[in-house]
Amino acid sequence: MDTFRLKNLLQIVDAIYSMIGNMLELPKDEDTPQKRVEKIFANMDLNFDGKLTREEFKQGSKNDPWIVQALTMDMNNGEEVISQKA
């Protein structure tokens, strides 16, 4: 897959939220998968075309450690990331 569309990323984030359940207290602007995906796109979709290229995702991930931890299932540091954002 060369690009992520909002719908695709929403499915991924929804699955992650289902797995982590109540393990983390999320900020109000990230407390649902929809809000989190909208925030990801707002920060990463540099050309505002509604898609994330692999390059946009790689660059955006450098500024969003949560997404990297969640996708690798390294949630041990999740509380630290969340508390830094709050």
Backbone bond lengths (Angstrom), bond angles and torsions (degrees), N, CA, C in turn:
res aa  C-N    CA-C-N  psi(-1)  N-CA   C-N-CA  omega(-1)  CA-C   N-CA-C  phi
1 M - - - 1.452 - - 1.534 107.92 -
2 D 1.314 115.58 123.13 1.460 119.84 -178.78 1.518 113.24 -91.30
3 T 1.320 116.87 -20.64 1.467 120.02 178.47 1.521 109.74 -137.67
4 F 1.325 114.81 155.12 1.464 121.95 171.37 1.518 107.40 -108.01
5 R 1.280 117.14 132.62 1.460 121.49 170.74 1.523 106.69 -100.12
6 L 1.312 115.87 159.99 1.461 121.01 -177.61 1.524 110.53 -52.60
7 K 1.327 117.38 -45.64 1.469 121.84 -178.24 1.532 111.22 -60.13
8 N 1.342 116.81 -43.15 1.468 120.41 179.95 1.522 111.39 -64.06
9 L 1.318 115.51 -46.65 1.461 119.72 -178.63 1.525 110.70 -67.19
10 L 1.331 117.15 -33.75 1.462 120.47 177.63 1.527 110.44 -61.77
11 Q 1.319 117.71 -40.29 1.465 120.69 178.26 1.527 110.79 -62.72
12 I 1.321 116.58 -41.25 1.463 121.04 -179.92 1.522 110.78 -66.33
13 V 1.328 116.72 -48.69 1.467 120.91 -178.32 1.523 110.33 -66.08
14 D 1.325 117.56 -36.61 1.462 120.86 177.29 1.528 110.04 -61.05
15 A 1.319 117.39 -42.21 1.469 120.93 178.01 1.528 110.95 -64.69
16 I 1.328 116.69 -40.49 1.468 120.52 178.53 1.519 110.11 -63.65
17 Y 1.333 117.46 -45.88 1.465 120.68 179.30 1.523 110.63 -61.60
18 S 1.331 117.21 -37.46 1.470 120.43 178.32 1.522 111.05 -63.91
19 M 1.327 116.67 -37.64 1.466 120.56 -178.90 1.525 112.37 -73.43
20 I 1.331 117.39 -39.71 1.463 118.58 -176.16 1.516 112.00 -83.78
21 G 1.340 116.18 -17.85 1.452 120.30 175.56 1.508 113.38 47.87
22 N 1.307 115.94 -125.85 1.461 121.75 -177.74 1.525 112.41 -96.62
23 M 1.320 117.60 19.30 1.463 120.56 -178.73 1.521 112.05 -66.48
24 L 1.325 116.84 -27.97 1.460 120.95 -177.71 1.517 110.59 -124.98
25 E 1.303 115.26 144.17 1.456 119.74 172.42 1.522 107.03 -92.95
26 L 1.319 115.02 112.93 1.461 120.14 -174.74 1.526 111.20 -92.13
27 P 1.323 116.67 148.18 1.465 119.61 175.68 1.527 110.24 -63.34
28 K 1.306 116.94 154.96 1.464 122.44 -176.32 1.533 111.97 -54.75
29 D 1.338 117.13 -36.56 1.467 119.30 -177.70 1.530 113.34 -80.74
30 E 1.335 116.94 4.77 1.468 121.65 178.56 1.525 111.85 -135.92
31 D 1.326 117.76 16.03 1.461 119.69 -171.40 1.529 114.85 -81.64
32 T 1.318 117.73 0.03 1.464 121.24 171.87 1.529 108.07 -132.69
33 P 1.323 117.00 155.20 1.464 118.58 177.48 1.534 112.36 -57.21
34 Q 1.327 117.04 -40.03 1.470 120.87 -179.50 1.529 111.05 -60.49
35 K 1.327 117.01 -46.25 1.468 120.43 179.46 1.520 111.03 -63.00
36 R 1.323 116.01 -40.47 1.466 119.55 -178.24 1.526 111.42 -66.01
37 V 1.334 116.38 -43.04 1.460 120.45 179.57 1.528 110.74 -65.73
38 E 1.324 116.78 -40.68 1.466 119.52 177.31 1.526 110.64 -61.03
39 K 1.318 116.29 -39.16 1.467 120.46 178.17 1.531 110.82 -67.47
40 I 1.325 116.88 -41.49 1.462 120.68 177.52 1.527 109.76 -58.93
41 F 1.328 116.57 -48.54 1.459 119.70 -179.23 1.521 111.62 -64.90
42 A 1.312 117.81 -39.02 1.465 120.28 179.07 1.526 110.92 -61.39
43 N 1.327 116.56 -35.60 1.463 120.79 -178.23 1.527 114.03 -87.72
44 M 1.317 118.03 -26.33 1.465 120.23 -171.66 1.523 115.23 -109.10
45 D 1.313 118.14 -27.34 1.471 121.13 -176.04 1.525 109.22 -78.53
46 L 1.319 115.66 81.88 1.461 122.07 -170.92 1.521 113.95 -64.39
47 N 1.330 117.65 -31.12 1.461 119.44 -179.89 1.531 112.68 -102.37
48 F 1.324 117.21 6.97 1.468 124.26 174.42 1.535 112.94 54.31
49 D 1.330 116.49 39.82 1.458 119.41 179.62 1.528 113.01 -97.81
50 G 1.331 117.09 5.56 1.456 120.60 178.94 1.517 114.01 79.86
51 K 1.332 116.19 9.09 1.464 121.68 178.25 1.520 108.11 -134.16
52 L 1.316 115.33 150.53 1.459 120.64 173.09 1.513 108.19 -109.53
53 T 1.313 115.92 120.38 1.458 119.15 173.91 1.522 108.04 -77.24
54 R 1.293 114.81 166.29 1.465 119.60 177.26 1.531 109.82 -57.70
55 E 1.336 116.92 -41.08 1.461 121.25 -179.17 1.534 111.27 -67.28
56 E 1.340 117.65 -42.80 1.465 120.37 177.13 1.524 110.03 -60.64
57 F 1.334 116.32 -42.16 1.461 120.23 -179.48 1.525 110.80 -65.27
58 K 1.334 117.05 -43.60 1.467 120.24 179.38 1.526 110.93 -61.96
59 Q 1.320 116.96 -45.64 1.463 120.34 -179.76 1.530 110.88 -66.30
60 G 1.327 116.77 -44.39 1.458 120.66 -179.66 1.511 113.13 -65.45
61 S 1.331 116.62 -33.08 1.465 120.67 179.92 1.520 112.11 -64.51
62 K 1.316 116.44 -27.75 1.461 119.81 177.71 1.525 111.25 -64.45
63 N 1.328 116.48 -26.64 1.463 121.44 179.57 1.520 112.63 -99.48
64 D 1.325 117.29 -0.17 1.464 121.18 -176.12 1.525 109.57 -135.64
65 P 1.344 117.64 79.80 1.466 119.95 -176.58 1.524 113.63 -61.80
66 W 1.328 118.56 -25.06 1.461 120.76 -179.56 1.520 110.99 -59.49
67 I 1.319 116.57 -45.47 1.458 119.23 -175.51 1.522 111.12 -63.37
68 V 1.301 117.37 -38.93 1.467 120.93 178.33 1.523 109.86 -65.84
69 Q 1.320 117.63 -45.69 1.468 120.97 179.40 1.518 110.89 -62.84
70 A 1.321 116.47 -42.57 1.459 119.77 -177.82 1.524 111.21 -66.15
71 L 1.313 116.73 -42.47 1.459 119.64 -178.47 1.517 112.46 -70.57
72 T 1.323 117.69 -26.13 1.460 120.68 176.92 1.522 111.13 -95.93
73 M 1.325 116.15 0.21 1.462 124.30 -179.04 1.518 112.16 60.13
74 D 1.320 117.27 30.29 1.461 122.59 174.62 1.522 107.94 -94.29
75 M 1.316 115.88 74.60 1.457 120.34 -176.31 1.525 111.61 -89.96
76 N 1.331 118.44 5.78 1.460 120.90 178.29 1.515 111.83 -61.01
77 N 1.321 116.68 -33.60 1.454 120.80 179.61 1.515 112.00 -96.85
78 G 1.309 118.11 6.93 1.456 121.97 -176.48 1.505 114.19 -57.27
79 E 1.329 116.96 -41.91 1.455 119.46 -179.12 1.514 110.76 -63.69
80 E 1.312 116.63 -37.41 1.456 120.45 178.96 1.526 110.39 -64.38
81 V 1.324 117.30 -42.56 1.462 120.83 179.74 1.517 110.19 -66.28
82 I 1.338 116.92 -44.87 1.458 120.37 -179.31 1.518 110.51 -62.81
83 S 1.322 117.69 -44.54 1.460 119.41 -178.32 1.521 110.86 -67.37
84 Q 1.332 118.02 -28.57 1.456 119.99 176.37 1.513 110.78 -69.11
85 K 1.330 117.39 -33.57 1.454 121.35 -178.66 1.516 111.95 -77.70
86 A 1.322 117.09 -30.26 1.467 120.83 -174.15 1.511 112.61 -70.29
